[in-house]
Each structure stands twice: as structure tokens, then as C-alpha cells.
């Protein structure tokens, strides 16, 4: 009795396994038919992918990917004949296929053992996958679908599509077969796709993935093949993500590295300086401004920024020298002129505040110095307004100074 029950159980197990293997065969037949039934093929393989008897077989996952490949192949033929196809479906079929095949290859690497304990490997599955993955990479269906997704305001899907394409050369199956990998051209176009994938991830607020993707633009291979400007832009995005995430520690560490990697690009130096200024670390900002000036001694803005910081922390004499260097480089820069004028106004206000509690005699003496500071601001405000008479801010600053100096006629002449 027990033996018959045991045999019946074996029959049931074998029947279940046979049914699932039949599903795999049916899925392939439906996808490969003269009139394909992709929906039917996917329904058949879905059961086999879940069943304990077939879910760990490389061939099951290969056939799951084969369905998408046949859909790709059919649409690709139509496309080559000039017929319209659904780009989204074309790309989605390939995306599905690639994911299934990566799993199929993973399973193909797991050995089975014969009765004598000898390991056996599935070599047929990798041989079937390799040329098809190369085909996907060359025809770029997922890139086309990714662009469509982005145009439809779905940057997250665009990222998934672009990354699935860019990851083909890095997949284990390609890495394990260098002769096939050599057929995949990772030139500047490839890295442009990788760069945009990172941007799409950023727009989709998938920040960790964006950083990981964009950092791949810094690889040795990328530096030899990618467009330099896209490598730089990629790092600018990474820094921006750190800032938006309020991750100042990583932002500072990262941008300092970029300053060394891209000495020709002032954007990184300028943003580090701004970061220090905005966080109240004026001395560090000055240190990096000095580095920037040493690298680009003819950029007036560096001297102007340095002057502004020095004035803010009360080092006025040094600030005046920095401003004067800025103006020497750009003598007709109205903003530089006004900024120097404001530094003298700030000095005058400070001296006035310091003299607030002096006795009359001491205050009278201090007032000479106070008025002198305001007088020194005057020619810079006047020159700025002369250069840009339509600039209301310059006009207002000059008019306020005329009032402060008691120059009533000139004050009245600038009335609105």
C-alpha cells in the first residue's frame, strides 16, 4: 500500500514537471510561430517561471527572454522595411528580454552533477544569448524607447531603458566572453547615453542611482572615450545632488576632487568658494580664492569676491587692494566699482558705530575719518552710475550717498 502511494506521488510530481516543461516548449512555439502569439507565450512561460521544477532551469529563463527577442526581431524587420512600429513596445520587449537573459546566464553557471559526481554546465544557453545581446546593443531599441519615455515626461522609465542598454557591456555574460565584448563599441556615443541616463535619474529624483551612474563617467575608459564636456557636466550634476540633499560633507570632499581632476574648469572652484561663503567659512573661501587667482590671475571676479569677503570680516585695507586689482583688470565693470564703493561705506558705518560712545571732542576727531571714508566711496558710485545710467540700483546707491554727504543739489537732481 505504501509503495503504491509512493509511486502515485512520483507520477504526480513527474506529471507536474512534464506540464511545466511543456509550457516552456509551448511558449517558444507561440513566439516563433509564423503568426506569433506573444501574449500567449508570456502566459505560458509565466507558470514555468514560478514552478519549483522549472524556475531554476537556465532554459526556462532563456525562453522567457526569447519571447521578447522574437518581438524585437519582428519589429526590427518592419522598421528596416520602412514600416511604422511601436517604439515603446519594441524597447520594452528588449528590456524584458535582457533581464530574463541575465538571470538565465546566472543559472547556466550553476553546475549539475551526473551519477558519478561529475559537474556538467549548460553551454547552450550562453551561446544562444551572446549574439542576441550584441544585436540589442547595436540596434539600440532601448535608447529609442528611452527617448520616447523622456518626451512623455517619464524620466524614471527613460533612465531604466538607457541603463539597461548601457549595462549590456558590463553584464557578466559579456564580461565572461571578451571576444564578443570586443564587438560592442563603447565610444563617445555610448558615454553620451550613460551621461543622459544619469541626468534622467536625477530628474526622476533617484539620486543614489544618479550619482552611481554619473560617477561611471570618471572611469579610465570614459576619460579616454567620452566627450570631455560631458564628463565635466556629469560631475557638476553629482555636486548639485549633494547640495540638494544637504550633504555638505560629501559635497565638499567631492568638489575638491573635481578641482584637481578638472583644473581647466573654474565652475568647481567657484562653487566651492560660494559654499564656504554661504556657510560662513570666510577664511577658507579666501584661501581658495587665492588658489583660483594663482590659476587665473586675469579674472577680475576673483579679486572682487575676495574684496567683498575681506570687507565683510573687517579687513578693509586688504579688501580695498583686492577691489583695486579687480578694477585694474576690468576698469569699466560697474558692479566692481559699486562694490568697492560699498566697502568704503561699510568702513564709514563701522567707524561711526565705534565712535557712538565717544565724548564730543573725540567724536569730532573721529568724524573726520568717518566722512573721509564716505567721500572715498563717492567717485566709485558716480562712475558706476555713469557707465550704467539706466540701472536703478546704481542710481539709488549714489543718491543715498549724496544725502549722507549733504550734497543736497545732487541729491535732488537724482530724484525719481
Residue pairs with C-beta under 8 A, 6 or more apart in sequence:
13 53
16 51
16 53
17 53
17 54
20 47
20 48
20 51
20 53
20 54
21 48
21 53
21 54
23 44
23 45
23 47
23 48
23 54
24 44
24 45
24 48
24 54
24 59
24 60
24 63
26 41
26 44
27 41
27 42
27 44
27 45
27 48
27 63
27 64
27 67
28 41
28 63
28 66
30 36
30 37
30 38
30 40
30 41
30 44
31 37
31 38
31 41
31 63
31 66
31 67
31 70
31 71
32 66
32 70
36 70
36 71
36 74
38 67
38 70
38 71
38 93
41 67
42 67
45 60
45 63
45 64
45 67
48 54
48 55
48 60
48 63
49 55
49 60
49 61
49 64
54 60
56 107
56 110
57 107
58 104
58 105
58 107
58 108
58 122
58 125
59 104
59 122
59 124
59 125
60 104
61 100
61 101
61 103
61 104
61 107
62 100
62 101
62 104
62 125
62 128
62 129
64 100
64 104
65 96
65 97
65 98
65 99
65 100
65 101
65 104
65 129
66 97
67 93
67 96
67 97
68 93
68 94
68 95
68 96
68 97
68 100
69 93
69 94
69 97
69 132
71 89
71 90
71 93
72 90
72 93
72 94
72 97
72 136
72 139
72 141
75 85
75 86
75 89
75 90
75 93
75 141
76 90
76 139
76 141
78 84
78 85
79 85
79 90
87 141
87 144
87 145
87 148
88 145
88 148
88 149
90 141
90 144
90 145
91 141
91 142
91 143
91 144
91 145
91 146
91 148
91 161
92 145
93 141
94 136
94 141
94 142
94 145
94 164
95 142
95 145
95 160
95 161
95 164
97 132
97 136
98 133
98 136
98 142
98 164
98 168
98 171
99 164
101 129
101 132
101 133
101 173
102 171
102 172
102 173
104 125
104 129
105 125
105 126
105 129
105 171
105 172
105 173
106 172
107 122
107 125
108 121
108 122
108 123
108 125
108 126
109 121
111 119
111 120
111 121
112 119
112 120
113 119
113 120
114 120
126 173
126 176
126 177
129 173
130 173
130 174
130 177
130 180
131 180
133 168
133 171
133 173
133 174
133 180
134 180
134 183
134 184
136 142
136 165
136 168
137 165
137 168
137 169
137 184
138 184
140 165
142 161
142 162
142 164
142 165
143 161
143 162
143 165
143 193
145 161
146 157
146 158
146 159
146 160
146 161
146 162
146 165
146 197
146 200
147 158
149 155
149 157
149 158
149 161
150 158
150 200
155 200
155 201
155 203
155 204
156 200
156 201
156 204
156 206
158 197
158 200
158 204
159 197
159 200
159 201
159 204
159 206
159 209
159 213
162 193
162 194
162 196
162 197
162 200
163 197
163 201
163 209
163 213
165 193
166 190
166 193
166 194
166 197
168 174
168 184
169 175
169 181
169 184
169 186
169 190
174 180
174 181
174 184
175 181
186 221
186 225
187 225
188 225
188 226
188 227
190 225
191 217
191 222
191 225
191 226
191 227
191 230
191 231
192 226
192 227
192 230
194 213
194 216
194 217
194 222
194 226
195 214
195 217
195 226
195 230
195 233
195 234
197 213
198 210
198 213
198 214
198 217
198 234
198 237
199 210
199 237
201 207
201 209
201 210
201 213
202 210
202 214
202 237
202 240
202 241
207 241
207 244
207 245
210 237
210 238
210 241
211 238
211 241
214 234
214 235
214 237
214 238
215 234
215 238
216 222
217 226
217 230
217 231
217 234
217 235
218 231
218 234
218 235
218 261
222 231
223 231
232 262
232 265
232 267
235 254
235 258
235 261
235 262
235 268
236 267
236 268
238 254
239 251
239 254
239 255
239 258
239 268
239 271
242 248
242 250
242 251
242 254
243 251
243 275
248 275
248 279
251 275
252 272
252 275
255 268
255 271
255 272
255 275
256 272
258 265
258 268
259 268
259 269
259 272
262 268
263 295
266 292
266 295
266 296
266 299
269 288
269 291
269 292
269 295
270 292
272 288
273 285
273 288
273 289
273 292
273 305
276 282
276 284
276 285
276 288
277 285
277 305
277 309
282 309
282 312
282 313
285 305
285 309
286 306
286 309
286 310
289 302
289 305
289 306
289 309
290 306
292 299
292 302
293 299
293 302
293 303
293 306
296 302
298 329
299 329
300 325
300 326
300 327
300 329
300 330
300 333
300 336
301 326
302 326
303 322
303 323
303 325
303 326
303 329
304 322
304 323
304 326
304 333
304 335
304 336
304 339
306 319
306 322
307 319
307 320
307 321
307 322
307 323
307 326
307 339
307 340
307 343
308 319
308 339
308 343
309 319
310 316
310 318
310 319
310 322
311 319
311 342
311 343
311 346
311 347
314 350
316 343
316 346
316 347
316 350
319 343
320 340
320 343
320 344
323 336
323 339
323 340
323 343
324 340
326 333
326 336
326 340
327 333
327 336
327 337
327 340
330 336
332 387
334 383
334 384
334 385
334 387
334 388
334 391
334 394
335 384
337 380
337 381
337 383
337 384
337 387
338 380
338 381
338 384
338 393
338 394
338 397
340 377
340 380
341 377
341 378
341 380
341 381
341 384
341 397
341 401
342 377
342 397
343 377
344 373
344 374
344 376
344 377
344 380
345 373
345 374
345 377
345 401
347 373
348 370
348 371
348 373
348 374
348 377
351 366
351 369
351 370
351 373
352 370
354 366
355 362
355 363
355 366
355 367
355 370
358 366
371 405
374 401
374 404
374 405
375 405
377 401
378 401
378 405
381 394
381 397
381 398
381 401
382 398
384 391
384 394
384 397
384 398
385 391
385 394
385 395
385 397
385 398
388 394
389 395
395 414
398 414
399 411
399 414
399 415
402 408
402 410
402 411
402 414
403 411
